[in-house]
Amino acid sequence: MRKYILGIFVIILSFSFFLMAMSDKKIAHPRTVTGISTAIKPSYATYARSLYNQVHLKDSGLTYPVFEKALTGFYNLKEAGRLSQHALLSIADFDQKSSKKRLYVLDLAKKKIILNTWVAHGQRSGDDETVTFSNKNDSYSSSIGFYVTGEEYVGAHGRSLRLDGMDAGYNDNARMRSIVIHGAPYVSKGTIEALGRLGRSQGCPAVSPELSNQLISAMGEGSVLFINKSAEKYASRYLDEEHAALAVLPALNNSADQGQIHMD
């Protein structure tokens, strides 16, 4: 009888150890599969820096911090379903003066600059350098932040491309203000030579008439425009690097597997 009871006790004890072991495995397994902090190699920052170098943006005058902000917003907007399948990333870097070619149109998939040219800012945002921004109607000022391109139309400036501001309080009145991409004759080398700066718009990111059709065709509907001014107080839900890293995770893995990460 004692042997019988002892046998049952050994079986129960063994089964308990088995359950504890299985429980430990169930707890550990998700960390192994979804351990984002250790699974993303290289890190999102490394990936962004590598892309910056591959596109040779430093040579074009765009700083890495500005590019990294724009890239983060691009991936978050993509993850949110706001963008087209072939969306481009455009950056109007208002840290630079209007006499510089401060508009960068990037094809991230092909890792290349589609266009690098001049872009105007609003009349009340400053002369050669931007110093003031506004989201208000009739302010004649530029608005910083992320935009997604909308539909085309033909208006007073010819073929134009509507913009939808994505940042509440910063640029979400873009539709009401008729802030669009269009061509304007005051965006030219001749204007810079005559005035020492570009002409200014009523708040639109206007470009050269010779390039406006090319730009509008390339961007189409569902691309990103980021208007940057680093000195401005600015916050955006689309600057979440963790979510951007999750959105670009497949690309990170593929780049690492194929040896495409370059840090030079």
C-alpha positions as CSV (number, residue, x, y, z in Angstrom):
1,M,0.0,0.0,0.0
2,R,2.8,2.4,0.9
3,K,4.5,1.6,-2.4
4,Y,1.2,2.4,-4.2
5,I,0.8,5.7,-2.4
6,L,4.5,6.6,-3.0
7,G,4.1,5.8,-6.7
8,I,1.1,8.1,-7.0
9,F,3.0,10.8,-5.2
10,V,6.0,10.5,-7.6
11,I,3.6,10.7,-10.6
12,I,1.9,13.8,-9.2
13,L,5.2,15.5,-8.5
14,S,6.6,14.7,-11.9
15,F,3.4,16.0,-13.6
16,S,3.7,19.3,-11.5
17,F,7.3,19.8,-12.7
18,F,6.1,19.2,-16.3
19,L,3.4,21.8,-16.0
20,M,5.9,24.3,-14.6
21,A,8.3,23.7,-17.4
22,M,5.6,24.2,-20.0
23,S,4.5,27.4,-18.3
24,D,8.0,28.7,-18.5
25,K,8.2,28.0,-22.2
26,K,4.9,29.7,-22.8
27,I,6.2,32.8,-21.1
28,A,9.5,32.8,-22.8
29,H,8.3,32.1,-26.3
30,P,6.7,35.4,-27.1
31,R,9.8,37.3,-26.0
32,T,11.8,35.2,-28.4
33,V,9.4,35.9,-31.3
34,T,8.4,39.5,-30.6
35,G,11.4,40.9,-28.8
36,I,11.4,44.0,-31.0
37,S,14.3,45.7,-29.3
38,T,16.6,42.8,-30.1
39,A,15.0,41.5,-33.3
40,I,15.5,44.7,-35.3
41,K,19.1,44.5,-36.4
42,P,20.3,46.9,-37.7
43,S,18.3,49.4,-35.7
44,Y,16.0,51.9,-37.3
45,A,18.5,54.7,-36.7
46,T,21.2,52.6,-38.5
47,Y,18.8,52.0,-41.4
48,A,17.9,55.7,-41.7
49,R,21.6,56.7,-41.7
50,S,22.4,54.1,-44.3
51,L,19.6,55.3,-46.6
52,Y,20.8,58.9,-46.1
53,N,24.3,58.0,-47.2
54,Q,23.2,55.8,-50.1
55,V,21.0,58.7,-51.5
56,H,24.0,61.1,-51.1
57,L,21.8,63.7,-49.3
58,K,24.7,65.3,-47.5
59,D,26.2,66.3,-50.8
60,S,22.9,68.0,-51.7
61,G,22.8,70.1,-48.5
62,L,20.2,68.2,-46.5
63,T,21.2,67.4,-43.0
64,Y,20.6,63.9,-41.5
65,P,18.3,65.1,-38.6
66,V,15.9,66.7,-41.1
67,F,15.9,63.6,-43.3
68,E,15.4,61.3,-40.3
69,K,12.3,63.3,-39.2
70,A,10.9,63.2,-42.7
71,L,11.6,59.5,-43.1
72,T,9.9,58.7,-39.8
73,G,6.8,60.6,-40.8
74,F,6.8,58.9,-44.2
75,Y,6.7,55.4,-42.7
76,N,4.1,56.3,-40.1
77,L,1.9,57.8,-42.7
78,K,2.4,54.7,-44.8
79,E,1.5,52.4,-41.9
80,A,-1.6,54.5,-41.3
81,G,-2.8,53.8,-44.9
82,R,-2.5,57.4,-46.0
83,L,-0.1,56.8,-48.9
84,S,-0.2,55.3,-52.4
85,Q,1.8,52.2,-53.3
86,H,4.4,54.3,-55.1
87,A,4.5,57.3,-52.8
88,L,7.5,59.7,-52.9
89,L,8.9,61.6,-50.0
90,S,9.5,65.3,-50.6
91,I,11.2,67.6,-48.1
92,A,11.1,71.4,-48.1
93,D,13.9,72.3,-45.8
94,F,13.2,75.8,-44.5
95,D,16.3,75.7,-42.4
96,Q,17.9,76.7,-45.7
97,K,17.4,80.1,-47.3
98,S,15.1,80.5,-50.4
99,S,18.1,81.1,-52.6
100,K,19.2,77.5,-52.0
101,K,17.8,74.5,-53.7
102,R,16.0,73.3,-50.6
103,L,13.3,71.0,-52.0
104,Y,14.2,67.3,-52.2
105,V,12.0,64.8,-53.9
106,L,13.1,61.3,-53.1
107,D,12.2,57.8,-54.4
108,L,13.0,55.7,-51.3
109,A,12.4,52.4,-53.1
110,K,15.0,53.3,-55.7
111,K,17.2,55.2,-53.2
112,K,17.6,58.2,-55.5
113,I,16.8,61.9,-55.7
114,I,14.2,62.6,-58.3
115,L,14.4,66.4,-58.1
116,N,16.4,69.0,-56.1
117,T,15.3,72.5,-56.8
118,W,14.1,75.8,-55.4
119,V,10.8,76.2,-53.5
120,A,9.1,79.4,-52.3
121,H,7.7,80.2,-48.9
122,G,4.9,82.5,-47.8
123,Q,5.1,86.3,-48.1
124,R,4.7,86.8,-44.3
125,S,7.1,84.0,-43.4
126,G,10.2,86.1,-44.0
127,D,12.4,87.4,-46.8
128,D,15.2,85.0,-47.8
129,E,14.9,83.1,-44.6
130,T,11.7,81.8,-43.0
131,V,11.1,83.2,-39.5
132,T,7.3,83.0,-39.0
133,F,4.7,80.3,-39.7
134,S,0.9,80.2,-39.4
135,N,-2.0,77.8,-39.9
136,K,-4.5,80.6,-40.1
137,N,-6.5,81.6,-43.2
138,D,-5.3,84.7,-45.0
139,S,-2.0,84.7,-43.0
140,Y,0.0,84.5,-46.3
141,S,2.5,82.4,-44.3
142,S,3.9,78.9,-44.7
143,S,2.9,76.1,-42.4
144,I,5.3,73.4,-41.1
145,G,4.7,69.7,-40.8
146,F,3.6,66.7,-42.8
147,Y,1.3,66.9,-45.8
148,V,-0.2,64.2,-48.1
149,T,-0.8,65.1,-51.7
150,G,-4.4,65.1,-52.9
151,E,-6.0,65.5,-56.3
152,E,-4.8,67.6,-59.3
153,Y,-6.7,70.5,-60.6
154,V,-6.2,73.4,-63.0
155,G,-6.5,76.9,-61.4
156,A,-5.1,80.4,-61.5
157,H,-1.5,79.0,-61.6
158,G,-2.3,76.3,-64.1
159,R,-1.8,72.6,-63.2
160,S,-1.8,72.3,-59.4
161,L,-1.7,69.6,-56.7
162,R,-3.8,69.9,-53.5
163,L,-2.2,69.2,-50.1
164,D,-3.8,67.9,-47.0
165,G,-2.1,68.9,-43.7
166,M,-1.7,66.0,-41.3
167,D,-0.7,67.9,-38.2
168,A,-3.5,69.4,-36.1
169,G,-2.7,73.0,-35.1
170,Y,0.2,73.3,-37.5
171,N,-1.1,72.7,-41.1
172,D,-4.5,71.1,-40.9
173,N,-6.1,74.2,-42.5
174,A,-4.3,73.6,-45.7
175,R,-7.4,72.8,-47.7
176,M,-9.3,75.8,-46.4
177,R,-6.3,78.0,-47.2
178,S,-5.9,76.5,-50.7
179,I,-2.3,75.6,-49.9
180,V,-1.2,73.7,-53.0
181,I,1.9,72.8,-55.1
182,H,2.0,75.0,-58.2
183,G,4.4,76.7,-60.6
184,A,5.2,80.4,-60.2
185,P,7.5,82.6,-62.4
186,Y,9.0,84.2,-59.2
187,V,10.7,80.9,-58.5
188,S,13.7,81.2,-60.7
189,K,17.4,81.9,-60.8
190,G,16.7,85.3,-62.4
191,T,14.6,86.3,-59.4
192,I,17.4,85.3,-57.0
193,E,19.9,87.4,-59.1
194,A,17.6,90.4,-59.0
195,L,16.4,90.3,-55.4
196,G,18.9,88.1,-53.6
197,R,16.1,85.7,-52.9
198,L,13.1,83.9,-54.5
199,G,9.8,85.6,-54.8
200,R,7.2,84.6,-52.2
201,S,3.8,82.9,-52.3
202,Q,0.6,83.3,-50.3
203,G,1.7,80.3,-48.3
204,C,2.1,77.7,-51.0
205,P,5.3,75.7,-51.7
206,A,5.5,77.1,-55.2
207,V,8.2,75.8,-57.6
208,S,9.5,76.8,-61.0
209,P,6.9,76.6,-63.9
210,E,9.4,74.6,-65.9
211,L,9.5,71.9,-63.2
212,S,5.9,72.0,-61.8
213,N,4.5,69.5,-64.3
214,Q,7.4,67.1,-63.7
215,L,6.9,67.4,-59.9
216,I,3.2,67.0,-59.9
217,S,3.3,64.0,-62.2
218,A,6.0,62.3,-60.1
219,M,4.3,62.9,-56.8
220,G,0.7,62.2,-57.8
221,E,-1.9,61.6,-55.2
222,G,-0.8,60.0,-51.9
223,S,2.8,61.1,-51.6
224,V,4.4,63.0,-48.6
225,L,5.6,66.5,-48.3
226,F,7.4,67.5,-45.1
227,I,8.0,71.2,-44.5
228,N,10.7,71.6,-41.9
229,K,12.0,74.4,-39.7
230,S,14.1,73.0,-36.9
231,A,14.0,76.1,-34.8
232,E,10.2,76.0,-34.5
233,K,8.4,74.3,-31.7
234,Y,6.8,71.3,-33.4
235,A,5.3,68.0,-32.3
236,S,3.7,65.4,-34.5
237,R,2.1,62.0,-33.9
238,Y,4.0,60.9,-37.0
239,L,7.4,61.3,-35.5
240,D,7.1,58.1,-33.5
241,E,10.3,56.2,-34.3
242,E,9.2,53.0,-32.7
243,H,6.1,52.7,-34.9
244,A,8.2,53.7,-37.9
245,A,10.6,50.9,-37.1
246,L,7.8,48.4,-37.0
247,A,6.5,49.7,-40.3
248,V,9.8,49.2,-42.0
249,L,10.8,46.0,-40.3
250,P,10.6,43.8,-43.5
251,A,12.9,46.3,-45.3
252,L,15.3,46.2,-42.3
253,N,15.4,42.4,-42.4
254,N,15.9,42.3,-46.2
255,S,18.6,44.9,-46.2
256,A,20.5,43.1,-43.4
257,D,20.1,39.7,-45.2
258,Q,21.3,41.1,-48.5
259,G,24.2,43.1,-47.0
260,Q,22.8,46.4,-48.1
261,I,23.5,48.4,-44.9
262,H,26.3,50.9,-45.5
263,M,27.6,53.2,-42.8
264,D,30.3,55.0,-44.7
